[in-house]
Amino acid sequence: MTIYLLHGCNLDMLGRRRQEHYGGITLQMLENEVVRKGRELGMKVRSFQTNHEGDLVEKIHELVDRADGIVINPGAWTHYSYAIRDALEILDAPVAEVHLSDIYAREEWRRRSVISDVCAVTIAGKGLQGYVEALEWLAAEIGSTG
């Protein structure tokens, strides 16, 4: 079972961003923990991060028919990227949307996700634990359909 962990803009700056929203975890720490948890669940986890919207769209296109599941945090693109939304819609694999912070309790413009309707589940405001929950959800979902 291969799961792709996709990170959008500014997530490479975790550890330097506002800790009250994102905690003190770095992207490398987050990825290490997600890969470890994935191994426990019998998954291979592959990571990708970019600060370029088109690169994320291209990566999603590459994953059509290759990924068993996706965990995605598009960063700020969550709130306005219909290009990413439309790319995710093409996938047959289940997609879990994850946000470290509680986007629904933050600034008004952050409260809307344009990708939620093409994701099977959205987990927000649980920090690293949200990624763990997404993997567990994917394991159960893929196990019940695969």
C-alpha positions as CSV (number, residue, x, y, z in Angstrom):
1,M,0.0,0.0,0.0
2,T,1.6,3.3,-1.1
3,I,0.5,6.5,0.4
4,Y,1.6,9.9,-0.9
5,L,2.0,12.7,1.6
6,L,1.7,16.0,-0.3
7,H,2.7,19.3,1.3
8,G,2.0,22.7,-0.2
9,C,3.4,26.2,0.1
10,N,5.3,27.3,3.1
11,L,5.2,23.9,4.8
12,D,8.9,23.6,4.3
13,M,9.2,26.5,6.8
14,L,7.6,24.6,9.6
15,G,9.5,25.2,12.8
16,R,10.0,28.8,11.8
17,R,6.3,29.6,11.4
18,R,4.0,30.8,14.2
19,Q,4.2,28.1,16.8
20,E,0.8,28.9,18.3
21,H,-0.7,27.7,15.0
22,Y,1.7,25.1,13.7
23,G,3.7,23.9,16.8
24,G,7.4,23.6,16.9
25,I,7.6,20.6,14.5
26,T,9.7,20.8,11.3
27,L,8.7,19.3,8.0
28,Q,11.4,16.7,8.4
29,M,10.2,15.7,11.9
30,L,6.6,15.5,10.6
31,E,7.6,13.4,7.6
32,N,9.7,11.1,9.8
33,E,6.8,10.4,12.1
34,V,4.3,9.9,9.3
35,V,6.7,7.4,7.6
36,R,7.2,5.6,10.9
37,K,3.4,5.4,11.5
38,G,2.8,4.3,8.0
39,R,5.3,1.4,8.4
40,E,3.4,0.3,11.5
41,L,0.3,0.2,9.3
42,G,1.9,-1.7,6.5
43,M,2.2,1.4,4.2
44,K,5.0,2.9,2.2
45,V,4.8,6.6,2.6
46,R,6.3,8.9,-0.1
47,S,6.6,12.7,0.5
48,F,6.5,15.7,-1.7
49,Q,6.6,19.4,-0.9
50,T,6.6,22.4,-3.2
51,N,6.1,26.1,-3.1
52,H,4.9,26.1,-6.7
53,E,1.3,25.4,-7.4
54,G,1.8,23.9,-10.9
55,D,4.4,21.5,-9.5
56,L,1.8,20.2,-7.0
57,V,-0.8,19.8,-9.8
58,E,1.7,17.9,-11.9
59,K,2.6,15.6,-8.9
60,I,-1.1,14.9,-8.4
61,H,-1.4,14.0,-12.1
62,E,1.6,11.6,-11.8
63,L,-0.2,9.8,-9.0
64,V,-3.3,8.9,-11.0
65,D,-3.4,5.1,-11.0
66,R,-0.2,5.0,-8.9
67,A,-1.3,6.0,-5.4
68,D,-3.4,3.9,-3.1
69,G,-4.1,7.0,-1.0
70,I,-3.2,10.6,-0.5
71,V,-2.7,12.8,2.5
72,I,-2.6,16.4,1.5
73,N,-2.0,19.7,3.2
74,P,-2.0,22.3,0.4
75,G,-1.2,25.2,2.8
76,A,-2.7,28.5,1.7
77,W,-3.7,26.9,-1.6
78,T,-6.5,25.1,0.4
79,H,-8.5,28.3,0.3
80,Y,-8.4,29.3,-3.4
81,S,-6.7,26.8,-5.7
82,Y,-9.3,25.3,-8.0
83,A,-6.4,23.9,-10.1
84,I,-5.4,21.7,-7.1
85,R,-9.0,20.9,-6.4
86,D,-9.6,19.8,-10.0
87,A,-6.4,17.7,-10.1
88,L,-7.5,15.9,-6.9
89,E,-10.9,15.2,-8.4
90,I,-9.3,13.1,-11.1
91,L,-7.8,10.6,-8.6
92,D,-9.5,7.3,-7.9
93,A,-7.6,6.9,-4.6
94,P,-9.1,8.2,-1.4
95,V,-7.8,11.6,-0.3
96,A,-7.4,12.9,3.3
97,E,-7.1,16.6,3.7
98,V,-5.0,17.6,6.8
99,H,-4.2,20.9,8.4
100,L,-2.0,21.4,11.4
101,S,-4.0,24.3,12.7
102,D,-7.7,24.6,13.1
103,I,-8.5,26.5,9.9
104,Y,-12.1,26.9,11.0
105,A,-11.2,28.9,14.0
106,R,-8.7,31.2,12.3
107,E,-9.0,34.2,10.0
108,E,-12.2,34.4,8.0
109,W,-10.5,33.7,4.7
110,R,-8.9,30.5,6.0
111,R,-12.2,29.0,7.0
112,R,-13.1,27.9,3.5
113,S,-11.5,24.9,1.8
114,V,-12.1,24.6,-1.9
115,I,-10.7,21.0,-1.9
116,S,-12.9,19.6,0.9
117,D,-15.6,18.4,-1.4
118,V,-13.2,16.2,-3.4
119,C,-11.6,14.8,-0.2
120,A,-13.0,11.9,1.7
121,V,-12.1,13.3,5.1
122,T,-10.8,16.6,6.5
123,I,-8.8,16.7,9.7
124,A,-7.9,20.1,11.1
125,G,-6.4,21.5,14.3
126,K,-4.8,18.3,15.6
127,G,-1.1,19.0,14.7
128,L,0.9,15.9,13.9
129,Q,-1.8,13.7,15.4
130,G,-4.1,14.8,12.5
131,Y,-1.6,13.1,10.0
132,V,-1.6,10.0,12.1
133,E,-5.4,9.9,12.1
134,A,-5.4,10.4,8.3
135,L,-3.1,7.4,7.9
136,E,-5.3,5.3,10.2
137,W,-8.4,6.4,8.3
138,L,-6.8,5.5,4.9
139,A,-5.7,2.1,6.2
140,A,-9.3,1.4,7.2
141,E,-10.7,2.8,4.0
142,I,-8.4,1.0,1.7
143,G,-8.6,-2.2,3.7
144,S,-12.4,-2.1,3.4
145,T,-12.4,-1.4,-0.4
146,G,-9.2,-3.2,-1.4
